[in-house]
Amino acid sequence: MPQPKYSNYFVNMFAYLHGQLSHVEPTFCILDVNGVGYHLSISVNTFNEIKSGINQKIKLFVSPIIREDTFDLYGFFDRAEKNMFLHLISVSGVGPSTARIVLSTYQADEIAMAIRTENISMLKSIKGIGPKAAQRLIIDLKEKMSKIDLDNTGPVDSSNNVKKQALDALQALGFSKGPAEKALVKVAQENNEELTTEKLIKHALKIL
């Protein structure tokens, strides 16, 4: 079914939201803008950047995804991640959910480098990106990657509930509880150091 005529209007209308962060989890946050709570789907990388900002004013770049009877908002800590998200979903076969998994597995600059260097092995290791999709990403986006300014870093997480947060995040990303729990156990067994929530999720995503 074709999208409503007004869909492009909404896509172009939303650039960013600035408000108080009232709630945040590894896969979504709620941003209070003048008394209206916006539910934004986010990547683990964005979570990493905003998790310490509860009840503080923050700015998130946003991208509306409008499909038939759904209207979802995706939030990004910086413009670079938003640009990468938009490039990813422009590729046939890569939807918003898969793009979010890609951006939760690697930083935007790492994805760009993988595409620039035609690192199919790295790309197809991401859940939802098989050999054909990896090749399409390279064919469609290699030239565009050189035009993107990418720079993402993240602070260290000191949460005592990282395993539960990681499991909740993996389930929210579409993975069943059983396989997600097994992946988290395997990650814990293979790493002697105490991992942050985002690192735990990233390692688990490479196993699932």
N, C-alpha and C positions, 0 to 999 in steps of 0.2 A: 504494500500500500504506500503511495507517495506521502511524503511528509507534508504537514500543513504549510500553507504559503508563508505563515508568520514565523516559521522555525528559524530561518536565516536571520530574521530580525532579532530574535532573542539571542542567537549565537553571537552576533556582532555587538549586541547591547551590553553583555556582561564582559568586563575586562578583569576586574578584581573586586573583592569585598574587603572592607575594613571595619572591624568590630571587635567585640570581646569574645575571647575563646572560653566558652562555658563548659565544653566537654571534649575530650580527645582520646581516641583509641588508635591502634596501629593501622586501621583501615578506614576510619572516618572521624570527622570532628563536627562539632556544632558551633557555629559562629553567630553570636548575637549582634545583629546590626540594627540599632535603633528599635530594640524590642522584638525584632523578628529573628527567629532562630533558623539559620540555614544549615541543612544537613549536607555536608560535603564529603564525597568519597575521596580518600587520599592514599598516596603510596606510603610505604614504610619510610622512605627517605624524607618525605614531608613530615611525617610523624616525628621522626628523629629531630627535626629542626624546631618544631613547635611544642613538643610535649611538656616543656617546662614553663609554658606561657599561660597556664590556666588562670582565668579571670583577668588576663591582661589584654590590651589592645594589640591585635596583629593584623597584617594584611596578607591575603591569599589571592593569587591569581586564579581565575576560575574559567572553566569551559563547560557550557551546558551541552548535554547529549539528549537530543529529542528524537524519540522513536515512537510512532503511533500513539499509544496511550501512556507513555512514560516520559518523564522529564527529570533527568538526573544532573546534579552539579558535581563536577570534579574540581578539587582544590589543589593548588601547587604553591610551595613555598617561594619559588622564584620563577621568573619568566622562562628561564632555560628549560626547566622541567616541563612547563606547560607547552613550550614549542616542540619538545621532543614527543610529548603525548600526542599532539596534533599531527605530527609527521607520522608517528606509528599508526594511528587509526586511519590515516589516508591510504595505507597499504591494504590491498585486497586480502581479506581473511584475518585481519588483525582488528579486533573490536576493543572497546574501552576496557573491558575486564582483563583481556590479555595484555593490553598496553600497561595497565596498572601493575600487573605481575612483573612485566619487564622492568618497570621503574622501581619495583620493590626488590628486585634481584640485583640490579646494578645501578650505579649512578648514571645520570644522563651523559656525562662526558665519557664514561666507559662504553656505553652503548654506541655513542657516536664514533669512538675510536674503532670499535669492533666492526662497524659498518664501513668505515673508511678503509680499514686494512683487510676487508673481506674475511673476517674471522668467523667463518661459518660454524666452526666447532663451538665457539663461545656462544653464539647466538642460538644455535639449536639445543644448547644445554638448558635454556630457559623453558619452563613449563608453558606449553601452548605454542611454542615456536619449533616446528619441525624443520627438516632440511629444505623443503620447498618454500616455507614461509621465510626462512633465513635468507634464501637466495633472492626472494622477492624484496626483502628489506634492503639488501645490497643494491639490487638493480634500480629500485625506485628512489632510494634515499642517499646513495653514496655521494652524488654531486651536491646535494642540499646540505649534507653534514658540515661541509667546510664553511658554511655561512652562519652557523649557529655558535653563539657565545655560551659556553658551558662551564659552570663552576659550582660544584656542590660539595659541602663538607658537613660533618655532623658531630655533635657533642657526645659524651659518654653517658650511658644510662645507668642509674644506680637503683633502679626499681627492684624490690624484693619479690615481685610477682611476674618476673619476665617469662617464665614458662607458660603460665596461664594466658598472658597477653599474646604470646607467640601462637599458642594453640587457637585462641579466639580469632586472631588475625588470619591464620591459614584457613580456618573454616569460613571466615567471611570472604576469602578470596576464591572459595569454591571447592576446597579440598575436604574429603570426608574425615571425620574425627579419628578413626582408626589409623589410616595411613599417615595422617599428620602427626599423631602421637608417636608412631614408630620412627618417623623421620627425626623428630625432636630428640628422642632417646638416642638414636644413632649419632646425632650431632654432639650431644652431651658426652657420649662415650669416646668420640674421636677428638675432643678438645678438653685439655686439662684446665685451661683458664676459664674463668667465669665470663660467659658471653652476655652482651647486652641484648635487649629484646630484638632490636633491628638486625643484629648480627645473627642471632639464633634463627630468625625468620629467613634471612638471606641464605644461610647454610642449608636450612630445611628445604627451601625452594629448589635448590640445586640437586636435591636427592629425589624429591617427589616427581 
